[in-house]
Structure formats: C-alpha cells, structure tokens
C-alpha cells in the first residue's frame, strides 16, 4: 500500500502528532493491564466523555483485579448502572475471577489466553496487549477502519465482501513494531478527533498527504454508511407504588425466558436489573398492567392507577414507549424478594436507564 519511505514517514508523523495532541484521559496515565482492560471494556459502545466518570468511580471501588473478582455481582452492576450493555460488566467480573484463579491475578500476556477470557474479542485483546505489554498486535475498530479506508480510498460497506479482513491486514502492515501501543492509540485517536465520520478535518490531519480519499475528493463519503436495521416499536407499562413517606418498591432482576437472538423480552429490555413491575403492552396498558400487578400484589385489586408522564427509551434498534402508572398506597405490599427504597433515590440498587426514566416520570409534578 505504501513504499518503505512513505511508511516510515507515516509512522513518524502520526506518532509525533499523537505525542503532542493526544487527549489527557485517565487510563493513559499508566499502562497497568487492569486499568487498560477496564477502559477498553467501558469504551465499547460508549463515548469517552460518558465513560470517564464511570471509570473513575469503578476504580475507586475496585482498585484491583482481586477486589473486582471478590465483589458481590450486584455491587458491580450498581457501579455500572447507567453505562448500558450490562453483559460487559458481568463478563468483566467473570474474567476477573478467571484471571485470579488461572493467571495469579495478572492479565495474561498471551493472545490465546486473553481471547479465552469472557468478553474479550480480537480487537479488545489486541488493544490491551499492545498498550499494556507492547505486543505487536494491530487493532481494528470503527475509528481505525475509517482512517484506513480513507487512506486507501476503500469504497463500499467495510463489513462486507471481505473488506474487514483486508483492513485488518493493512492495520498489521502499518503497525509500528517499536511502539505498537502508542501506534494503536494514535490511529484510534485520529479517527475519534480528526478523521471523524462527518466533516473530517483533513487540513490539520498528520496523514493528509498520504490519504487517497482526500486526493480523490471522497473523504466525506468514505466509508459508505451501513444500512440501518428497521426500528422495532415496543410499548411497555410500568407501575410505581408510592407510600406516604415517598418510598417505592423494586423487583429483583428478572430472568429472560427467551433464547439469545429471539425478539427482545421485557427481561432483556430491563437489562436484567432491579426494576418496577413492568409488562409489554398489547392492547390496553392499564388493564394489562393491573392484571399483572394483582398477580404480584393481590391487595391492589381496587387501587386507583394514575397515569404519569410517558417516557421514551432506545435500546439498539428498539424504540420503546413506557407508559408509567402511579398507585399511592398507605403501606407498600410485602414481597420477599422485593426491596423498598426512596423513589427520589434509587442509587443503592443496580438499575437500568429505562428504570431511571420511569422513576423520573413518576416524580414529575403533573403526575403526583
């Protein structure tokens, strides 16, 4: 793709740019494998700005692999709550336990052993091992793929017709063997800050003179936009019980009854975390929710349900409308597995953003 002299300049120019302009991110302040690993997991499907406060709180509570491995799973989820994609947190702790048992509490340096850990794929393994241990492994994520596609003027859907393996080969060819960790981070940084999906800043890009897409006037149209999956509309109804002291009742994490890959059930939409009584609506939200509530709390048979504000939520390709109903009760019903806590502060339990939105709907003045 490039001559040896061009490749040498590309490596030199990009690393010099990264040294001068890289963002000051908390996980870049040392190369501790645990911290690198945690940051890479958090940054999957999550923007840097959103991940930083979670990263800092998580490290404060779980400063080591051992502390994470020994923690109660619900505490791990509570610290992750709001970050989304909760399988990441569950796999993170599973991997921590394996690292403690099989690798003496140290993240393995072998690519094969890293890939065997829960939640670790090819990109994540390459990122962690190159940054923490300077292993010569090239990363390929969305940011890097976009940079490489523009450098080589690669048109079409990057995920089809064998383009992704070709980009991986290009990434391996460009990798600076002397500084693989910094090189990988520099490519990712370039894609995140300058070579962005929209309006790439070609005039200040350190690789502009080597970019074929720029020369051909194609930088803004590469890569080709992927066709989005059709949106699935879902209606849910949630019941918020409130006693005179402003306390409410949450149910424990539900168990999914459907196999992976099937149409999302309520348990999946609730991220299998603590939640308000919630059902999927088919025709009549209040009637169906009342039937569900009476199965849980027989004493609510004649209790008045007050409609609260409607909330909206999006999970991948699911567009969710949540119809919230309030039921004021003199005393919260007893349910062995449920927990009562202040409606205004649910932070003591791991809950999803969907459940947070239900709580906010219930707290709006118009709904009380």
Number of C-alpha atoms within 10 A of each C-alpha: 10 12 8 9 8 12 17 13 14 20 19 14 15 19 22 14 16 18 12 9 13 16 11 8 11 14 18 15 10 11 16 16 19 20 22 21 22 18 22 18 20 23 16 14 11 14 12 15 10 13 17 17 12 18 20 15 13 17 17 10 14 17 14 15 24 18 15 23 22 13 13 11 15 15 15 20 22 19 22 23 22 18 20 17 18 17 14 19 23 18 16 24 25 17 22 26 20 19 21 17 13 13 14 12 17 17 24 20 18 13 15 11 15 22 17 14 20 17 19 21 12 16 15 21 26 25 25 32 25 23 25 20 17 19 20 19 24 27 27 26 17 14 19 24 25 27 26 23 25 24 21 17 22 20 15 16 16 22 12 10 10 10 17 17 14 12 21 18 14 18 20 17 14 20 22 22 16 11 16 25 26 19 24 25 20 22 25 21 19 23 21 18 16 18 26 18 20 11 11 16 14 17 11 10 17 19 19 18 13 17 21 17 23 20 14 9 11 16 26 18 16 23 22 15 11 11 7 7 9 8 11 14 11 16 16 20 23 26 29 26 25 22 18 11 11 13 18 26 24 24 17 18 18 15 13 16 10 12 9 9 6 7 10 16 15 17 18 17 19 21 25 19 24 23 28 23 18 23 21 16 19 10 9 9 19 19 12 15 24 21 14 16 19 14 12 14 15 12 11 17 12 9 13 13 19 16 18 23 18 15 19 14 16 16 16 9 12 16 15 18 17 26 24 29 25 21 19 18 15 11 13 17 18 12 13 7 9 15 15 18 17 15 22 14 12 18 14 11 20 25 27 24 17 21 25 21 18 27 23 16 24 29 18 11 9 10 14 13
